[in-house]
Amino acid sequence: MAAVAAFAPWSPEFVADPYPGLAELRTAGRVHYFPPSDQWLVPHHADVGALLRDRRLGRTYLHRFTHEEFGRTPPPAAHEPFHALNSNSLLDTEVPDHTRLRRLVSKAFTPRTVEQLTPVVRALADGLVDDFVAAGGGDLLTAVAEPLPVAVIAEMLGIPEADRHLLRPWSGAICGMYELNPPEETARRAVEASLEFSAYLRELIAARRKEPGEDLISGLIAAHDEGDRLTEQEMISTCALLLNAGHEATVNTTTNGWLALFRNPGQLAALRAAPDALLPTAIEELLRYATPLQLFERWVLDDIELDGTVIPRGAEVALLFGAANRDPARFDRPEELDLSRPDNPHVALGAGIHYCLGAPLARLELAASFGALLRAAPTLRLTTEPTWKPNFVIRGVRELLVEI
């Protein structure tokens, strides 16, 4: 019970530094029931990795059961716009719908496609960083970390530049629903954003049907016309997911990662001394050490047993990515930031069929922005200790104020 008490996802102090509490959970056992969210917490790397691949768990249960059969209360009717947008995307579907959707969308994220995007992403990162340096610094979050992935995904989707300022607020409102026990005001904002974003995408899809381009939306329409069927709702949901999932992890890894570097000056000095050689492993280590997505939920579709505890069908497990990424059973010196760490099987981007489809693009964006800042701002330094957003699941700072 003491270990479960140490898990306090609504506490600002815990959100600012969750790792001591997560370590208590790991030490106390492999699975813990957490009454406030009615979930089973799983903190060990081996268990998290295994359950991400276990087909007895799913992101949804509606492909097999009704709400009533599964022992769950249907969500309020007023929340339906959010659930319609969320439940028809890759993130919240299971086989066979997931297989069909992933096959279609994966064509936009092949190694060749990402390679072709490399000069575009680097040019965008260089431009943002040049402007940031010219201004003498400021908020790294709003000046570099946010605009880069939003611009890349918007470019892929073919969203006009004049409309791109709408995307981040919509995404922020929608992603608020991924937190534990979101309050009704969060749900209201998510529903409003879902309605607005869906209406916008519906109009954009209609325009692309009339005048196709080289963008991903046109590609999905073409695939539909050739026989790979997507409903309009699936197309809308897919585009929304690509924006939301396509930049949240990158934004928070950028800011959380730079904060970790500032707090580990020896590692930052090593990276500055040999950025080209060290950056590939540094990106992986920052994903592990400064895990942007701390918790991933799965429904138990069939009874599972973990360390002698039977978790019944109808329950929900919370896979603790941040705890898994600092598990001493898997990582040597897990609490240390080691940018040259050679063996780094972190779970920051998931595993199994829900492994992050955009992982190669996220790595490209991170390498481009970190690389540009290392080159153009070799004396970059923190000016103000940041405060954290009140979110544990998608964990990040409110701002990161730095100077050149």
N, C-alpha and C positions, 0 to 999 in steps of 0.2 A: 504493500500500500504506500510506503514511503517513496518507493521508486516512481509509482504512478503519480504521486503528488508532485514529484519533481518535473513532470511533464505539464507545462502551464502555457499552452499556445495562445492564450488571450492576455498574458502578462507582458507588458513592455520590456521588463527586465529579461524575461526568458527569450523573447524574440531577438533582443539585442545580442544575446549570447546563449543559444540553446544547447551548446555542446556539453557542458557539465551535466545538465539534466538528462540529455540523451545517453551519456555515458552511464549514469545511474540505472537507466532502463536496461541497457545492455548487460550490465553486471548482475542485475537482479533476475534475469531470465530471458527466454526467447520470445515469449508472448505475454501480453498484459491486457486485461480488459480495462477500458477507459470509459466509465459511466457518462461523463458529460457529453460525449459525442456518440455513445453507444457503438464503440468500435474496439477492435482488437489491434493493439499496437505491436508491430513487428520491427525490432531494431537491429537485427544481426544481418551482416552482408550475405552470408550463405542462404539464409531463409528468404531475404528480400529477393535475391536473384532467382531462387527456385520458384517462389510464388508468382513472380512476374511472368514466368513461363508455364505455370500450372493452369491447364484448361478447366480445372474445377472452379476457377475463379474467373470473373468477367467484369468488364467496365459497366455492363448493363445486365439485367436479368430478363428484360422484356422479350427477348428472342426465345425464351423458354417458358416463362411464367407470366401470369398477370400479377398486378400489385397484390391482389388479395391472396392468390396462391402462394406468393412469396412471403406473406405475412407483413407486408409493408403498406403504409397509408399512401395513396396517390398524392402527388404534389398538388397544391392549391390551383384551381383553374386559372386564377389570375397570373400564375407563373408560367402558363403554357407557352407564351412567345419565347421565353428563354429556353425552355426544355425542347421546343421544336427545333430551335437553332442548334442547341448543344447535342441532342441525341441522334441527329442525322449526320454526324461527322465521323471521321476516322477514329477520333479519340474515344467515342462512346458507343461504338458498334462492335459487334462480334461476328465471327464466321457464320454465314457466308457473305453477309453484306460488307464486312470489313475487308475481306479479300478482294472483292470487286472494286471497292472504293480505292484501296491502296494500290491496286494494279493500275488504275487510271491516273492517280495523282503522282505515283512514283516516277512516271515518265518525265516529270518536270524536275526531278531531283537525282537523275542519273549522274555518275561521276563525270561524264562528258558534259552534261548541261551545267553542272556546277563549275567545271573547269572553264567553260565559255563565259561564265559570269565573273570570273576572277578579276579581269581588268576593270569591269564596271564597279565591282565592290571596292576594289582598291582606290579607284578614282574618287568614288563617293567618300570614302574614309579620309583620303588625303585632303579633299576639299573642306570637309567639316573640321578636321584638325588644323588646317592652315588658318581658317577663320577664327578658331578657338585661340590659337597662339597669337594671332594678330590682336585679339581682344585682351590679351594678357592673362587669360584663364577665365574662371567663372565656375558655373555649375556643369560638371562633366556629364551629369545625367541628362540634362535637357539639351546640351550643346552637341554631344557626340553619341552617348550611349543609346539614347532613344531614336534620334533621327536616322541613324544608319540602317538598322534592320527594318524600320518602317518603310524607308525609301526603297530598300531592296525588294521587300515583299510587294509593295505597291507597284513597283516596276514590273515584277513578274505577273501580277494580276492585271496590269494595264489600267490602274486607277489614275485618272488625270491628276497632275501635280496640284492643281488648285483645290482638289478635294482631300488631299492627304492629311491635312490638319484635323480632319474629323476622326481619323482612324484610331489614334491613341486613346482619346477619351472614351470612345465606344469600347475598345478592348479593356481598358481599366475597369469600366463599370461591369462588363460581362464577367471578367475574371474574379471580381469580388465574390461571386457565387461559389467559387472553388474553395473558399475558406471554410473552416469548421463552424457549423451552426451559424450561418450568416444571418444577421438581423433583417427584419422586414424592410427597412429602408434600403439596405444593400440589394435586396431582391427587387424592390421597386425600380431602382436605378438600372439594374441588369435587364429587367423586362423592357424598360423604356429604350435602352441602348439596343437591345435585340430587335425591337420593332423598327427602330430607325435604320440600323445597319442592314437588316433584311430588306427593307424597302429600297434602300440605296442599291444593294447588290442586285435586286430584282430588275431595277431599271437599267443597270449596267449590263446585265446578261441580255436583256431585250435589245439593247443597242448593239451588242456584239453579234447577236443573231443577224441583225441587218447589215452590219459592217464588220466582218471578222478582222482580227489583227494577228499579231505574232504572240500575243499574251496567253497566259495559262487559261483564262476564262474561254477564250476562243478555242483553245485546244480541247477543253472539256466538252464544249458544244459540238465540236467536230467528232469527238469520240462517241458522243451520244448519237449523232446522226449516222455513224458507221455501225452502230449496233451495240456498243458498250453503254448500257442504259444507266443514266443518272436521272432521278427525279429532279424537278426544279429545286425542291427543298434540300436535297442532298448537295446540289451544286452550290446553293447559297451557304449551307452549313460548312461545306468544304472550304470555300473562300474565306469565311469568317474564322475558321480554325487555323488556316494558314497564316492569317494575320496575327491572331492571338497567341498561338503556340510558336509562331515563327519569329516572335521578337521578345516575348516575356523573358525567356531563359537567357537570351543574348544580352538584353538590357541589364538584367540583374547580375549576370556573370561579369559584365564589364565593370560595373560600379563596385560590387562586392569584391571582385578580383583586385581592382586598384587599391581598395581599402586594405585588403590583406597584404598587398605589396608595401604600402606605406607603413604598415605595422611590422613588417619584416624587412628592414632596410638592407640587411645583408643579401637577401634573395633578390631584392630589387637592383642592387648594385651588380650582382652577377648577371642578371638579365640585361641590364644596360651595357654591360661589357661585351656580351656576345648574343645580341638579340636574334640573329638569324639561326644560330645553332641551337639556342635554348627555347625559342618560342613554341615549337610544336609540343614538347613535353610540358612547358609552362601552362599552355592552354588546358591540357588535360588535368594538371594539378590544381589549377584554379577552379575548374569545374568540380573537382573532388572536394577541395578544401573549403570553397565558398559556395557550396551547393545551392543553386537558385530555387529549385523545386524541392521542398523539404519532405513532402508527404504525397503519396499517391494512393488513391482509394480503389479497392476492388470488392465486388460482391462475391459471397461464397455461394456458388451454384449447387455444390454437393459437399457434404460433410468432409472436413479435412481434420487431420490430427497433427498437432505441432508440439513436440516435447511433452507428450502425454496429455495435452489439452485438446479436447474435441471442440472444434469451432463449427457450429451447425449451419446447415443451409439456411439462408436468409440473413446471416450476419454480414457485417462489413469489416474488412481488415484495412488498416492504415499502414502502408509500407513506408517506413521512415528512411528516406534516402540519405538525409544528412547523418543520421546515426550509422547507417550501413557504410557510408563513405569514410567514417573514422573508426571502423571496427578493427581493434588490434589483432583480431584473429586472422585478418586478411591483409592489413597494411602495416608495414614496419614504420614505427614512429608516426602514428596516424595524426597526432595533434600538431606535428610540425609541418610547415610549408616547405616543400622540397621541389623546386622547379625542375630538377633533373631526375625526378623519380622515374625509374625505368619500368617498373611493374605496377600498372595503375588501372585495374579493372573497375573503375568507379561506375556507379549506377545513376549518375546525374541525368543521363538522357534516356533512362529506362532500359528495358530488355524485353525479349519475346516479341509477339506480334504488334505490340504497341510501342516498340522502340521508336524513338523520335525520327520521323521520316526526313526531317530537315537537318539532321545532325551534321552532314558534310557542309551545308550552307552556313550553319551556326559557327562551325569551326573556322570557315573562311572569313566570316564577318569579324570574329574575335581576333584572328590573326591580323586582319587588315587594320582594325582600329588600334589594337595594342602596338602593332608595328609602327603605324603612323605616329602615334604619340611618343614612342621611344625615340624615334628619329628626330621629330620636330620639337619635342619638349623634353630634352634630356635632364632637366632639373625640375621637372614637375613635382610639386609638393602640396600636401594637404594644408589648408588654412584653418579649417573649422571641423571639429569632431562631428560627424553626421548623426542625425537621429534616424530611427528606423520607422518604416511604415508599420501600421498595427497589424500586419499580416504575417502569419507564420508559414502557411502552405507555400505561397509564392513570396519569398523573403527578399527584401531589398530596402535600400536607404531612400529617404525622401529627397535628398540631394547630396552631391559630393562636390564641395567647394574647394577648388585648387587654384594655384597660381603657377605661372611659368618660371 
